[in-house]
Amino acid sequence: ASPERLIDAVLSADDERASTGFQDLRRVLAAGMACRSAVRFNDRLADEDIRRLLSWSRAHPSCAACPHGRPIRLTLTLPELEQRFLRKA
């Protein structure tokens, strides 16, 4: 991240969280910076960016949530897919 974004993240860190120690502050800052730089709904991505995200996702199967705890992937079974597309294999 750029120095400006890092400074902004430090200044916007919650004082209560910052006072709990360096490790917590580091975690809060990292999560905040990740959130600010994340791909957002309706963002257009180049094919190469999509490939990199999918590759990263395969390499990190245990990372299933964003820094706020929202899921970033889900699993659909074949019957669920068939039901959603009104098809039966």
Helices and strands as residue ranges (DSSP letters): H 3-12, H 15-18, H 22-36, H 47-59, H 78-84
